[in-house]
Amino acid sequence: MIPHEPARAFADGRYQQVPAIVGTNSDEGRLFGLAIRSRADFAARVRADWGSDADAVLARYPAETRLEAQLAFAAILTDARFAHPADRMRRLLAGRSPVYGYRFDDAGAPFTIPHPWAPMPLRAYHAGELAYVFGTRWVLANPARFTPAQAALARRIRDAWGAFARGEAMEDWPQFTRTSPIVRVFAPEGDRAETDFAERYGCDFWEARLG
């Protein structure tokens, strides 16, 4: 049995305060946005999910066509269900133990299941990083399809995760802090550091609704 509610335990510091990696993919919600069939379907889903906040959410993520509705629903899930919680978790942990933030940003991450009915590219979709982290084939992706740049990205990701697991100095990966919220962006064209993750994903908007 878990002795404390997890969110409260992290907020209060009642957990094993060890170094952590906390991150997300750039387009987490795209895989789920494919389920939206129309603009009306999108609006109904938003109203069912967000209740009294639905009007504000629909105003922030407008859509007229089916494709726009799929993209808007994907953006809502990316921002509200993945990016904001990751940012909030980093900020909760940062005052007590080393935290390293990341964003996986390969817009052409391999996806081996054909979807002829999918009008939008999946980009850096939910779970799209797994083939890079583990270097093995699985149901959604095959490293054999990597371009040379993607193969190099996979090596950098595995090197970074391995160094973290071994407790080595993270020379190329600065810690995330509340005053310097650095997130390492892993991308085929080269990695970079960014400090605008919260602004990019509207975390203030979602903090006001999700806490």
Short mmCIF file of the C-alpha atoms (twelve columns), coordinates in Angstrom:
data_MODEL
# 
_entry.id   MODEL 
# 
loop_
_atom_site.group_PDB 
_atom_site.id 
_atom_site.type_symbol 
_atom_site.label_atom_id 
_atom_site.label_alt_id 
_atom_site.label_comp_id 
_atom_site.label_asym_id 
_atom_site.label_seq_id 
_atom_site.Cartn_x 
_atom_site.Cartn_y 
_atom_site.Cartn_z 
_atom_site.pdbx_PDB_model_num 
ATOM 1   C CA . MET A 1   0.000   0.000  0.000   1 
ATOM 2   C CA . ILE A 2   1.274   3.481  -0.857  1 
ATOM 3   C CA . PRO A 3   1.494   5.394  2.451   1 
ATOM 4   C CA . HIS A 4   0.810   8.830  0.934   1 
ATOM 5   C CA . GLU A 5   -1.041  10.242 -2.060  1 
ATOM 6   C CA . PRO A 6   1.796   10.667 -4.632  1 
ATOM 7   C CA . ALA A 7   1.163   14.289 -5.607  1 
ATOM 8   C CA . ARG A 8   1.034   15.354 -1.966  1 
ATOM 9   C CA . ALA A 9   4.101   13.299 -1.097  1 
ATOM 10  C CA . PHE A 10  6.154   15.002 -3.822  1 
ATOM 11  C CA . ALA A 11  4.867   18.441 -2.807  1 
ATOM 12  C CA . ASP A 12  5.747   17.793 0.845   1 
ATOM 13  C CA . GLY A 13  9.100   16.119 0.144   1 
ATOM 14  C CA . ARG A 14  8.032   12.776 1.615   1 
ATOM 15  C CA . TYR A 15  9.807   10.566 -0.917  1 
ATOM 16  C CA . GLN A 16  13.260  9.127  -1.609  1 
ATOM 17  C CA . GLN A 17  15.109  12.218 -2.789  1 
ATOM 18  C CA . VAL A 18  17.314  10.756 -5.498  1 
ATOM 19  C CA . PRO A 19  18.336  12.237 -8.877  1 
ATOM 20  C CA . ALA A 20  15.645  12.037 -11.551 1 
ATOM 21  C CA . ILE A 21  15.106  12.478 -15.270 1 
ATOM 22  C CA . VAL A 22  11.710  13.990 -16.110 1 
ATOM 23  C CA . GLY A 23  10.684  14.758 -19.655 1 
ATOM 24  C CA . THR A 24  8.199   14.427 -22.497 1 
ATOM 25  C CA . ASN A 25  7.956   14.160 -26.264 1 
ATOM 26  C CA . SER A 26  7.133   17.236 -28.310 1 
ATOM 27  C CA . ASP A 27  3.908   15.819 -29.761 1 
ATOM 28  C CA . GLU A 28  2.660   13.347 -27.151 1 
ATOM 29  C CA . GLY A 29  -1.018  13.771 -28.002 1 
ATOM 30  C CA . ARG A 30  -0.830  13.202 -31.761 1 
ATOM 31  C CA . LEU A 31  -1.351  9.459  -31.481 1 
ATOM 32  C CA . PHE A 32  -4.585  10.049 -29.564 1 
ATOM 33  C CA . GLY A 33  -5.786  12.918 -31.735 1 
ATOM 34  C CA . LEU A 34  -6.410  10.446 -34.544 1 
ATOM 35  C CA . ALA A 35  -9.557  9.316  -32.706 1 
ATOM 36  C CA . ILE A 36  -11.297 12.660 -33.333 1 
ATOM 37  C CA . ARG A 37  -13.792 12.262 -36.185 1 
ATOM 38  C CA . SER A 38  -15.052 15.822 -36.643 1 
ATOM 39  C CA . ARG A 39  -15.112 19.311 -35.151 1 
ATOM 40  C CA . ALA A 40  -18.336 18.430 -33.310 1 
ATOM 41  C CA . ASP A 41  -16.705 15.327 -31.899 1 
ATOM 42  C CA . PHE A 42  -13.774 17.455 -30.755 1 
ATOM 43  C CA . ALA A 43  -16.001 19.992 -29.023 1 
ATOM 44  C CA . ALA A 44  -18.008 17.253 -27.322 1 
ATOM 45  C CA . ARG A 45  -14.849 15.567 -26.043 1 
ATOM 46  C CA . VAL A 46  -13.495 18.837 -24.692 1 
ATOM 47  C CA . ARG A 47  -16.770 19.618 -22.905 1 
ATOM 48  C CA . ALA A 48  -16.875 16.124 -21.422 1 
ATOM 49  C CA . ASP A 49  -13.255 16.339 -20.265 1 
ATOM 50  C CA . TRP A 50  -13.069 19.926 -19.029 1 
ATOM 51  C CA . GLY A 51  -16.557 20.841 -17.834 1 
ATOM 52  C CA . SER A 52  -16.723 24.437 -16.662 1 
ATOM 53  C CA . ASP A 53  -13.307 25.145 -18.209 1 
ATOM 54  C CA . ALA A 54  -14.356 23.900 -21.659 1 
ATOM 55  C CA . ASP A 55  -15.075 27.355 -23.125 1 
ATOM 56  C CA . ALA A 56  -11.636 28.605 -22.132 1 
ATOM 57  C CA . VAL A 57  -10.003 25.484 -23.536 1 
ATOM 58  C CA . LEU A 58  -11.901 25.723 -26.834 1 
ATOM 59  C CA . ALA A 59  -10.972 29.398 -27.137 1 
ATOM 60  C CA . ARG A 60  -7.297  28.585 -26.612 1 
ATOM 61  C CA . TYR A 61  -7.347  25.651 -29.053 1 
ATOM 62  C CA . PRO A 62  -9.726  26.667 -31.880 1 
ATOM 63  C CA . ALA A 63  -10.616 24.304 -34.726 1 
ATOM 64  C CA . GLU A 64  -12.892 24.433 -37.756 1 
ATOM 65  C CA . THR A 65  -11.980 21.401 -39.881 1 
ATOM 66  C CA . ARG A 66  -11.503 17.764 -38.923 1 
ATOM 67  C CA . LEU A 67  -7.729  18.078 -39.301 1 
ATOM 68  C CA . GLU A 68  -7.680  21.195 -37.147 1 
ATOM 69  C CA . ALA A 69  -9.829  19.385 -34.581 1 
ATOM 70  C CA . GLN A 70  -7.431  16.442 -34.482 1 
ATOM 71  C CA . LEU A 71  -4.457  18.768 -34.115 1 
ATOM 72  C CA . ALA A 72  -6.197  20.833 -31.433 1 
ATOM 73  C CA . PHE A 73  -7.197  17.771 -29.422 1 
ATOM 74  C CA . ALA A 74  -3.647  16.441 -29.739 1 
ATOM 75  C CA . ALA A 75  -2.263  19.774 -28.519 1 
ATOM 76  C CA . ILE A 76  -4.591  19.786 -25.520 1 
ATOM 77  C CA . LEU A 77  -3.467  16.311 -24.494 1 
ATOM 78  C CA . THR A 78  0.180   17.166 -25.093 1 
ATOM 79  C CA . ASP A 79  -0.019  20.332 -23.010 1 
ATOM 80  C CA . ALA A 80  -2.415  19.323 -20.234 1 
ATOM 81  C CA . ARG A 81  -1.665  15.627 -19.741 1 
ATOM 82  C CA . PHE A 82  2.048   15.443 -20.470 1 
ATOM 83  C CA . ALA A 83  3.955   18.738 -20.666 1 
ATOM 84  C CA . HIS A 84  2.375   20.581 -17.740 1 
ATOM 85  C CA . PRO A 85  2.618   17.592 -15.346 1 
ATOM 86  C CA . ALA A 86  6.267   17.067 -16.340 1 
ATOM 87  C CA . ASP A 87  7.090   20.719 -15.758 1 
ATOM 88  C CA . ARG A 88  5.275   20.711 -12.436 1 
ATOM 89  C CA . MET A 89  7.080   17.543 -11.340 1 
ATOM 90  C CA . ARG A 90  10.459  19.017 -12.208 1 
ATOM 91  C CA . ARG A 91  9.684   22.126 -10.182 1 
ATOM 92  C CA . LEU A 92  8.533   20.065 -7.193  1 
ATOM 93  C CA . LEU A 93  11.661  17.908 -7.207  1 
ATOM 94  C CA . ALA A 94  14.201  20.587 -8.108  1 
ATOM 95  C CA . GLY A 95  14.529  22.096 -4.652  1 
ATOM 96  C CA . ARG A 96  15.415  18.775 -3.046  1 
ATOM 97  C CA . SER A 97  17.439  16.638 -5.472  1 
ATOM 98  C CA . PRO A 98  19.125  16.841 -8.903  1 
ATOM 99  C CA . VAL A 99  16.611  16.897 -11.774 1 
ATOM 100 C CA . TYR A 100 17.330  16.686 -15.483 1 
ATOM 101 C CA . GLY A 101 14.629  17.761 -17.931 1 
ATOM 102 C CA . TYR A 102 14.321  16.708 -21.552 1 
ATOM 103 C CA . ARG A 103 12.126  17.067 -24.615 1 
ATOM 104 C CA . PHE A 104 12.329  14.440 -27.368 1 
ATOM 105 C CA . ASP A 105 11.897  16.337 -30.629 1 
ATOM 106 C CA . ASP A 106 12.292  14.096 -33.667 1 
ATOM 107 C CA . ALA A 107 9.516   15.225 -36.022 1 
ATOM 108 C CA . GLY A 108 10.145  12.139 -38.172 1 
ATOM 109 C CA . ALA A 109 10.239  9.450  -35.488 1 
ATOM 110 C CA . PRO A 110 9.610   6.049  -37.160 1 
ATOM 111 C CA . PHE A 111 6.109   4.611  -36.972 1 
ATOM 112 C CA . THR A 112 5.770   1.169  -38.513 1 
ATOM 113 C CA . ILE A 113 1.982   0.737  -38.429 1 
ATOM 114 C CA . PRO A 114 0.432   2.278  -41.569 1 
ATOM 115 C CA . HIS A 115 -2.468  4.639  -40.988 1 
ATOM 116 C CA . PRO A 116 -3.905  5.668  -44.358 1 
ATOM 117 C CA . TRP A 117 -6.775  7.347  -42.519 1 
ATOM 118 C CA . ALA A 118 -4.427  9.602  -40.552 1 
ATOM 119 C CA . PRO A 119 -4.304  13.055 -42.198 1 
ATOM 120 C CA . MET A 120 -1.699  14.487 -39.821 1 
ATOM 121 C CA . PRO A 121 1.928   13.494 -39.253 1 
ATOM 122 C CA . LEU A 122 2.550   11.967 -35.848 1 
ATOM 123 C CA . ARG A 123 5.921   13.710 -35.400 1 
ATOM 124 C CA . ALA A 124 7.447   13.032 -31.928 1 
ATOM 125 C CA . TYR A 125 4.446   11.012 -30.769 1 
ATOM 126 C CA . HIS A 126 3.800   9.340  -27.407 1 
ATOM 127 C CA . ALA A 127 6.273   6.446  -26.984 1 
ATOM 128 C CA . GLY A 128 8.136   7.515  -30.128 1 
ATOM 129 C CA . GLU A 129 11.360  7.757  -28.122 1 
ATOM 130 C CA . LEU A 130 11.400  4.137  -26.935 1 
ATOM 131 C CA . ALA A 131 13.273  2.758  -29.928 1 
ATOM 132 C CA . TYR A 132 15.930  5.423  -29.329 1 
ATOM 133 C CA . VAL A 133 16.278  4.770  -25.602 1 
ATOM 134 C CA . PHE A 134 16.433  0.967  -25.843 1 
ATOM 135 C CA . GLY A 135 17.741  0.505  -29.374 1 
ATOM 136 C CA . THR A 136 15.380  -2.382 -30.058 1 
ATOM 137 C CA . ARG A 137 12.425  -2.961 -32.329 1 
ATOM 138 C CA . TRP A 138 8.922   -2.955 -30.897 1 
ATOM 139 C CA . VAL A 139 5.363   -2.801 -32.203 1 
ATOM 140 C CA . LEU A 140 5.391   0.891  -33.201 1 
ATOM 141 C CA . ALA A 141 8.961   1.475  -34.375 1 
ATOM 142 C CA . ASN A 142 12.043  -0.228 -35.773 1 
ATOM 143 C CA . PRO A 143 15.555  1.227  -35.319 1 
ATOM 144 C CA . ALA A 144 16.472  -0.349 -38.656 1 
ATOM 145 C CA . ARG A 145 14.540  2.520  -40.243 1 
ATOM 146 C CA . PHE A 146 16.653  5.206  -38.577 1 
ATOM 147 C CA . THR A 147 18.396  7.714  -40.796 1 
ATOM 148 C CA . PRO A 148 22.080  8.344  -39.948 1 
ATOM 149 C CA . ALA A 149 21.036  11.431 -37.977 1 
ATOM 150 C CA . GLN A 150 18.436  9.430  -36.046 1 
ATOM 151 C CA . ALA A 151 20.948  6.680  -35.287 1 
ATOM 152 C CA . ALA A 152 23.330  9.300  -33.923 1 
ATOM 153 C CA . LEU A 153 20.495  10.767 -31.841 1 
ATOM 154 C CA . ALA A 154 19.749  7.309  -30.426 1 
ATOM 155 C CA . ARG A 155 23.399  6.932  -29.399 1 
ATOM 156 C CA . ARG A 156 23.349  10.306 -27.656 1 
ATOM 157 C CA . ILE A 157 20.174  9.406  -25.790 1 
ATOM 158 C CA . ARG A 158 21.527  6.042  -24.650 1 
ATOM 159 C CA . ASP A 159 24.847  7.626  -23.651 1 
ATOM 160 C CA . ALA A 160 23.027  10.252 -21.573 1 
ATOM 161 C CA . TRP A 161 20.708  7.736  -19.893 1 
ATOM 162 C CA . GLY A 162 23.650  5.399  -19.244 1 
ATOM 163 C CA . ALA A 163 25.765  8.140  -17.686 1 
ATOM 164 C CA . PHE A 164 22.848  9.079  -15.438 1 
ATOM 165 C CA . ALA A 165 22.324  5.462  -14.359 1 
ATOM 166 C CA . ARG A 166 26.027  5.085  -13.562 1 
ATOM 167 C CA . GLY A 167 26.014  8.257  -11.474 1 
ATOM 168 C CA . GLU A 168 28.519  10.015 -13.715 1 
ATOM 169 C CA . ALA A 169 28.795  13.780 -14.084 1 
ATOM 170 C CA . MET A 170 26.233  15.049 -16.608 1 
ATOM 171 C CA . GLU A 171 28.601  17.463 -18.337 1 
ATOM 172 C CA . ASP A 172 26.405  18.070 -21.400 1 
ATOM 173 C CA . TRP A 173 23.108  18.115 -19.528 1 
ATOM 174 C CA . PRO A 174 22.644  20.978 -17.027 1 
ATOM 175 C CA . GLN A 175 20.340  20.425 -14.086 1 
ATOM 176 C CA . PHE A 176 16.848  21.877 -14.103 1 
ATOM 177 C CA . THR A 177 16.275  24.404 -11.309 1 
ATOM 178 C CA . ARG A 178 13.389  26.680 -10.471 1 
ATOM 179 C CA . THR A 179 15.445  29.750 -11.330 1 
ATOM 180 C CA . SER A 180 17.093  28.195 -14.396 1 
ATOM 181 C CA . PRO A 181 14.523  25.763 -15.856 1 
ATOM 182 C CA . ILE A 182 16.837  24.209 -18.447 1 
ATOM 183 C CA . VAL A 183 15.450  21.386 -20.562 1 
ATOM 184 C CA . ARG A 184 17.664  19.440 -22.965 1 
ATOM 185 C CA . VAL A 185 16.065  19.026 -26.379 1 
ATOM 186 C CA . PHE A 186 17.081  15.764 -28.077 1 
ATOM 187 C CA . ALA A 187 16.740  16.205 -31.853 1 
ATOM 188 C CA . PRO A 188 18.290  14.634 -34.973 1 
ATOM 189 C CA . GLU A 189 19.776  17.929 -36.132 1 
ATOM 190 C CA . GLY A 190 21.605  18.313 -32.811 1 
ATOM 191 C CA . ASP A 191 20.751  18.724 -29.155 1 
ATOM 192 C CA . ARG A 192 20.178  22.098 -27.553 1 
ATOM 193 C CA . ALA A 193 19.127  23.638 -24.254 1 
ATOM 194 C CA . GLU A 194 15.900  25.595 -23.826 1 
ATOM 195 C CA . THR A 195 14.392  27.488 -20.913 1 
ATOM 196 C CA . ASP A 196 10.954  28.290 -22.365 1 
ATOM 197 C CA . PHE A 197 9.322   24.868 -21.955 1 
ATOM 198 C CA . ALA A 198 6.575   26.201 -19.664 1 
ATOM 199 C CA . GLU A 199 5.705   29.008 -22.078 1 
ATOM 200 C CA . ARG A 200 5.835   26.700 -25.103 1 
ATOM 201 C CA . TYR A 201 3.189   24.395 -23.623 1 
ATOM 202 C CA . GLY A 202 1.006   26.930 -21.831 1 
ATOM 203 C CA . CYS A 203 1.785   25.642 -18.360 1 
ATOM 204 C CA . ASP A 204 0.404   28.758 -16.641 1 
ATOM 205 C CA . PHE A 205 -2.941  28.195 -18.371 1 
ATOM 206 C CA . TRP A 206 -3.077  24.589 -17.233 1 
ATOM 207 C CA . GLU A 207 -1.736  25.288 -13.760 1 
ATOM 208 C CA . ALA A 208 -4.791  27.479 -13.178 1 
ATOM 209 C CA . ARG A 209 -7.058  24.549 -14.076 1 
ATOM 210 C CA . LEU A 210 -5.160  21.490 -12.913 1 
ATOM 211 C CA . GLY A 211 -3.007  22.774 -10.072 1 
# 
